[in-house]
Each structure stands twice: as C-alpha cells, then as structure tokens.
Amino acid sequence: MAKRPQEDPPAGSPAWMATFSDLMNLLLCFFVLLFSMSTVDAQKFELIAASLSQNFSIFTAGSTAIGDGLLISNGVSQLNELDDYINSMGKAEESEDYFPENLEEMTEAVEQEKMKESEKLAGKIEEALAEQNLDKEIDMEITSQYVQLTMKGALLFDSGKATLREEALPTLDKLGMILERYSDSVIEIEGHTDNVPIKTAKFASNNELSSARALAVWDYFEDHTNLDPASIKHSGRGEYVPIADNATPEGRAKNRRVEIKIYHTLSNV
C-alpha cells in the first residue's frame, strides 16, 4: 500500500496560540482593572457606566460576562481620576503656592510650644535659684531653645586669668546642685570676653582665654557634681558675641561673662 505524502504544516502560529494569547491579554486587563478599583466614587460610577452602556456596544456586550460592566466602568473611572490627580500634582509643583498656606502658622505654633517649654523650665530654675540665694548673682534669660544662666566674669576669674577664684566655688557648688536636676538635658557652657586685646605667655588671644574659662567651669562640674560629661559642652566665643558696648568700662565688664545654657526636650540639639 503506497504511503500518503506528508502535507506541510499550515503557515503561521498554531490556532491554539492565538486563542491563548487573547486569554492572557484579557486576564492582564482584568487584573489591571482590579488594581485600579481601590476606591469607588458612586456618583461618578453611575454617570460613566450609563454613558458607556449607551455609546459603546463593546462594554454593553461585555457586561454579561464581567459583572454587568462594573469592573470595566470602575476601572475607567479610576483611570480618569488618576489622570486628573497626576495633572494637578504637576501644576502644584510648578506653582509658587505648592506649600500649604498654613505653613507659617504651623511653624509659629511649633515655636510657641517650644517657648512654653522654656518658660516652664525657667520657672523651675528661677525657683531653685531663689532657694539657693543665687538669684542676685546669676541672671536668667530664655529663648525657644533653652534657658540661659549668666555669671559675671569678675565673680569667677581674676583679670586675664582662667583659674576659678576661691570666692566663686560656693556659687558653683550651689549651681551644680541645680543643674543635676536636669542631667538628662544638654548643657552648654560658653566663655565670653571683652574686646581688649590680650597676649600673654599663657593666652595668645581672647579666643584662648574664653575657651580656657569655659573649660575651667566644665572641669569643676565634672569633679564636683554627678553630671554626665557627655551631655555637657563647652566653648569659647571670645569677644565676638558682646551684650553691651565695649566702649565703656561697664559694658566691657558685662561682656566678660560665662553663660550656661540648659536645653529642653523640644530643642533642636
């Protein structure tokens, strides 16, 4: 019996492959639409669904297969909303009003809260200074960041020196007891001088003198209190932050000082 000649396979992809590709595309569209359905605006849904059912037969026919057109209609609604959102964000970034109008109010509210915290801390310290009879020897000021205690340089040091005077030690002992109550806070010790030039064998400038004086106070607190040295900073500011006119002896005396800043919990440190 003669063999039948073999026929060449039909050109192109097999028929099953085209059907399979269509199925995969439909599944992809299905899951994309599901993803876009995170929220639904009921009013927009009804309008869009009605419009689609009247004008596009493909959606009307598909409604019987996919939940009466809900998936497709919701998906279109969400895509439109997404497009509007993206466009609005782009315009907002280009606008000068990108930041909220109440940003200044929010910043002011934060500063007010910080100032309230400083006032609360200052009230406690002021009471403690009065109990220790230090309110006349130490001046107190507040900012939104810290409470500042100022001691005159003449009380702590002799002219041109950075060795603590014996008369100043009782004051530092009492002050150290007060500072121990706020050992969890950051404490900063700053030394300041007047603008009269200094050049001695020990100090070549007012910067060195002010730094040495701040360090002397820091060393005393380290040796005579339970304050954590890691939370206490010291620095010399020299003649560059005066609080009075250096043209008069009284002004220069005010500028020679040591400041101790106690930062509260809301401070940016």
Secondary structure, DSSP 8 states (H G I E B T S, - for coil): ----------SSS-HHHHHHHHHHHHHHHHHHHHHH-SS--HHHHHHHHHHHHHH-HHHHHHTTTTGGGHHHHHHHHHHHHHHHHHHHHHHHHHSTT-S-TTHHHHHHHHHHHHHHHHHHHHHHHHHHHHHTT-TTTEEEEE-SSEEEEEEEHHHHB-TT--SB-GGGHHHHHHHHHHHGGGTTS-EEEEEE--S-----SS-SSHHHHHHHHHHHHHHHHHHHS---GGGEEEEE-TTSS-SS-TTSHHHHHHHSEEEEEEE-TTS--
